[in-house]
Amino acid sequence: MIGATMNKRMEEATRLTRAGKLHEAMALLQGAIPESKGEEASVKPYQGGKIFEGTCEVVDEDGSVSKSRPTSRASSSAYGHGRKPRAGAFTAGRFSSHAGSRDYKLYIPSGHKGQALPLVVMLHGCTQNPDDFAAGTNMNQLAETQQFCVLYPAQPVSANNSKCWNWFKAEDQQREGGEPSILAGMARQVIDTHGLDASRVYVAGLSAGAAMATTLAMTYPDLFAAVGVHSGLPHGVAKSLPDALGAMQGGTGPLGNSGKKTGVEWASEVPVIIFHGDRDTTVHPNNADRVAAQYGASRPAGGANKPTVEKGKAANGHAYTRTTHHDAAGKPCLEQWKVHGAGHAWSGGSVKGSYTDPKGPDATQEMLRFFMQHQQPS
């Protein structure tokens, strides 16, 4: 009964948050959740072992299932005797490891003939799923024309009542445990299975997915060559649902490069592109600046290569301000888009998906442009 009551409170808090009533949601949760506990973890921290060991099964378009033998990152036969999805198909699969299991959808463009293509990992927002997110971002259409693969991990209701990635839990903010371990292992296995380019792996997300994307960039900088954060939050600023709602309201907390011990630990050199609407009532727009602060390690010291600021407007859509920082070699390493008049939605997205704003600018196109300028050093 207690668990059922808690679930109802969390569902109501999520509804209030979506409606922009953050204070009411905060009050509801603070009265319902024991201090520093938050929602009970559905994925226990992974203690030791090889991070990328796991098994996969692929559900082909005809609904049949091909199971694999256990594999590791070092293995070249990630699916064992299972069948690979046909090129050009949007197929379903499941990844399992010691850290947990998640379903996923995978898009492979029809032009894939075994060449080492890039991989973009897309993390949906709360209440969404891979199909919804793919439709709203148009990422598969661009994958077909620009030749890269797209991996859409799925967060189940069993892990979070609203299908949010658990970016606000301490056990899901570390390299060798919880959701970061599952997502990194899933990406590695897809790369191994399909012979993709391990030096060109990127991750992007919306809202809770964006918060988890920046957590992946912080915890697996050796895997992800760049990250896209749309309407997201900084890494490590929350340890519970009440903390999360406080951060979403624009609460203050330690940031990367803040001079504090925890801030230094959170600094990253992974290149980042950030989108955020300045009328977002779900995740306060100041979180975009707070995310950018955690990636300050990628910027040249001493004020070299001052950022460039560009103002523009999407055709028949929103105006925007783009601020770009360049590394010592002159390559963009931090790009921040403030979309004027936009709320909590994927900029330039399709009405076929939820939480999209077709008035642009096109976040999908811009993220891909930014991503393809970066790869892991050889």
N, C-alpha and C positions, 0 to 999 in steps of 0.2 A: 504493500500500500504506500509506503514512504517513497519507493522508487517511482511508482505511478504518479504520485503527487508531484515529485520533483520534475518528472518529464513534462507534465502539464505546465508547470511554472516556466520551464525552459522554452517550451513552444510558445507560450504567451509572451515571454520576454523577447523572443526572436520576432514575433509579429509586431510588437511595440517598436522594436529597433527599426524594422523595415518601414514603419509608419513615421519614423523620425522622432518618436517619443522616447528618447534615450534615458531621460531622467526617470520616467516611470519604469522602464525596463531595469535600470540599475537598482531602483528601490525594491522591485520585486525580487531580484536575485539576491540582493544583500540580506533580505529577510528570509531567504530560502536555502542558501548554501553556506555551510560551515566555512569559517575563515580559512583561506589558503587551500581549500580542498577543490572547489569547482566541481564540474561534472566528473563522475567516476571514469577513470581511463578504461577504454575498451581495448587498447593496445598496450601491453606491458613493455617496459624498457627491455631492449635486447641486451643481454649480458654476454659479451664475448662471441667468439666464433668468427667465421669468415662473413663479412658484411654482405657480399653479393651472392652467397649460396641460396639456391631456391629452386622451385619448379614452376613451370608454366603449362598452361593448356590453352589451345587456340580453338575457338568456336568458329568454324567456317560459316560462310553465308547460308549453306544448306542446313545449318543447325547441328551438324555433327561435331564431336569433340575429339581433339587429338591431344593425348597426354604425353608429357616428356619425362625423362629420367632426371634426377637431381643434377644440377650443374653449378659451376662457379664461374667467376669472372675469367679465370684462366682457360676455361673450356671453350672449344671452338664449335661444339655441337649442342647449342643451348636447348634445342627442342628434341634432342635425341632422335627417335624414329618418327616423331610427329610430323604432320604435313604443315608447310608454311602457307599463310594466307595468299591468295592470288593477288598479283600486282593490280593496283587500281581499285581495290576493294576496301571498304570500311568495315573491318572485322573486329570481333570481340574476343577477349582473352582474359586470363586470370594469372596473376603472379602470386606465389607463396614463398615465404622464407621463414626463418626462425623469429623474425620480428613481427610477422603477421601476413595477411593476405589482402589483396585488392583486385577487383575487376578492372578492365580497361578496354578502350577502343583504340584501334591503330589504323591510321590511313597511310597507305603506300601508293604513290602516284603510278599511273600506268606506264610511265617512262622508265620505271626502275627495272634494270636488267642485271642487277648484281653490283652496280657501281656503289662506291662509298658515299651515300648521300648524307646531308646533315639531318639532325633530329631536333624537333621542337616539342617540348613537353608542355602541355596546356592544362592548368589546374583551374577547374570550374569554381564558381562562387557558391554560397549557401543556397540550398533548395534546387540547384541546378544538377545536370548530369552531363556526360560526355556528348550525347547527341544534341542536346540543347545548346551547349557551349560551342560545339562545332558549327551549328547552324547560325548562331548569333555573331560569331567572329569571322565567318567565311574563311577560316584558316585552311580548310581542305581544298577549296577552290584555288587558293594561292599555292598550296603544295603541289597541285597538279600542274600549274603553269610554270612554277619556279623550281620544281624538282627537289623536294625534301619530304621527309616523313614526319607525321604528327602523332604523338602519343597522348591520349587523354585518360589519365587515371580517374577512377570513380570512387567517391567517398560514399559508403553505404550508411543508411539510417542506423545500423547497429553500432557504428563508430561515433556518430553524432546525429542527434535527432533531426537537425535541419540540414544534414549532409554538408556541414561546414568542415573544412580541414581544421584540425585542432592546433592551430598556430599558437594558442594561448596557454598550452600545457607544457610544463617543464620537461616532461618525458617525451614530448614531440618537438623538442627544440635542440636535440643533440645529434651528433653525427652517427653514432652506432646504436641508435635505438628509435623505436616508435615510427611515426610516419615518414620522417626524412630517410631512414634506412630502407623502408619499404619502397619509397618512390625512387631512390637512387638505384636500388637493386633492380627494380623493374626496368628503368632506363638502360642500365648496363646489359641486362639480358636481351632486351630488344635490339640493342646495338650489336651484340655478339651474334644473335640469330640471323639478322638480315645483312650483316656485313656493312653497317653504317659507319660514318666517319666519327670516331670517338673524340676528335679534336674540335668538332663543330656540333656541340650539343647545347641547346638553349632551353630556358624554362621561363614561362610567363603565366600570369594568373590574374583573376579578378577578385577583389575584395578579400575574403578569407583565403582564396586561392593565391592571391597576390602576396598576402602575408606569409603563406607557406612557401611561395616561390623565393622570397627573399631569405627565408630560413634555409632553404636548400642552397642558395648561393653562399650563405655564410658558413654552412657546415660541409658543403662539398664543392669548394672552389676549384678542385682538381678535376671535376666532372663537367661543370657548367661553364661555358665560355662567355656567356652574357645572360642577363636576366631582365625580364619586363615586368614591371609592377604597376598594375592598373587599379586605382582606388584602394590601395593596400595600406599596410601598417608596418612599422619597424619590427625587426627581429628582437625577441626577448623582453619586450616591455610589459608583458602580461604573464601571469602564472595561474590565472583562474578566470572564469566567466565575468565576475565583477570587474577584475582588472581589465579584461578585454573591452568591456563597455566603457570604462573610464578612458582607455586609450582611444576608442572610437570617437569619443566626445572631444578629443584633442588634449587629453591629459598629458602632463609632463612626466618624463622618465629619463633614465640615463640613455644617452645616444652614443653612437659610434664616434670616435675621436673627441670625446667630451673631456678627456683627461682623467676620467675615473677608470678604475680597474676594469669594471664590467664593460664600459664603453669601448676600451681598447680591444677587448676580446671580441667585440661585435663588429669592428671595422673590417671592411672587405675591399679587395682590389678588383673584384669582378666588375666588368663594365655593366652599367645599368641604364635602362630607359624607363622613365616614370610618366604615367598619365594620371591626371586627377581633375575632376570637375570642381570649379570653385563654388558651386552651389550644392555640393554633396551634403545631405543631411544625415546620412548613415555612417560614413567614415569622414570625420572632419578633414577639410582640405589641408590643414597644417601638418597632417601626417605625411604628405608628400615631401615637405621639407625635412621632416624627421627621418624619413627613409633615405633621402639624399645625403643626410649627415653621416649615415652609417657607411656610405661608400666614398667618404672623403679620402680614404687611403689611396684611391686610384688617381687622385688629382695631383699635379706637380706641386711641390713645396715652394714656399717663398713667393707665391702669387704669380708664378710664371704662367704664360698662356692664359690670360684672363678670359673668362667665359664670354661667349657671344650670345646676344639676346635678339631674338627675331619675333616680330609681331605679325600675325596674319589672320586669315579667315578662310574657313572651308567654304566651298561653293554652296551658296544658299544655306549656310549653316552657321556654326559657332565661330566666334573669334578665339584666338589662342595666343599664348606667349610661350615661346620655346627658348629655354636656356641651355646652352651646350658648353660643357667643359671638355678640354682636350688633354691628352696625356703628353709626355715629353716629346713624343714623336709626331704630335699633331693630330693623332687619331681621336675621334670622339670617344670619351670614356664614361661620361655621365650626361644624359640628356633628359631634361625635365620639361614636360608639356603641361601647362595650366590651361584647361579648356574653360573659357568664360561662358557662364550660363548653363553649364552641364551639371547634371546630378550624378547619382550613383549608378552608372551604366557604362558599358563598353563603347567608347567613342568610335563613331563611324560604323557601328555594327548593324546587322540586319534585323528587321522586325520579325524574322522567322525564329529568333531566339529571345529569351527573356533577358531583362536588364541590359538593353542596348539603346543607343542613341544614334540614329542614322545621320544626324546633322554634322557628324564628324568633328575634327579631322579623323582620318582613318588610322586608328591605333594598330590594327593588324599590319597594314602596309608599312607603317613607320617602324614598328618593332622589327619586322623582318629585314628592312633596310639596315637598321642598326645592328642586328644580330650578325648578318652576313659579312660585316666588316671585322669580325672578331673570331679567333679560334685559339685553342690552347697551344702554348708553345711546344714545339717538337722536342 
